[in-house]
Amino acid sequence: MTVRRIAVTVGVVAGFVALGGPAARAEPAGDPARLVEQRQQEIRRMSEAMRVIGRFLKAEGATVADVGASAQVIRVVAAELIDGLFPEGTAIGVGRSGARPEIWQQWDIFKEQAKDLGAAASRLAAAAATGDPEAVRAPIGAVSRACGACHELFRRKAP
């Protein structure tokens, strides 16, 4: 691994911990709008991780190590989806929430999809750990499909 790759990986992981890793996060008060805001911050972290992965696929400077670090962010956020980011009372109409009420009506499906996303992200992280750029392509597709499946059922489409 080159010095640049090590520096990028360390930077991504340090940024993850400093800007909202699980140990750094405090539970917000029960204000539903605040809960929606926190959830959106976490989803933005996952979106940024997907953008890094996209830059890898487009050969725009992201490395396999970057993909691995991004996969870890996605894995952690996916676990948080189940573990507190979607409390009842935070659906569309609360703050800027795009969460459809079907999340809570079909909670078991939502949980299963979040677990599927986490598992796909874990497989991607393991593939990235090999350092082989070709090894990460199939797991990237699985992560992307898992994201899309949840959005299709549970996210309001942007106007």
Beta strands, then each sheet from edge to edge (+ up, - down):
end
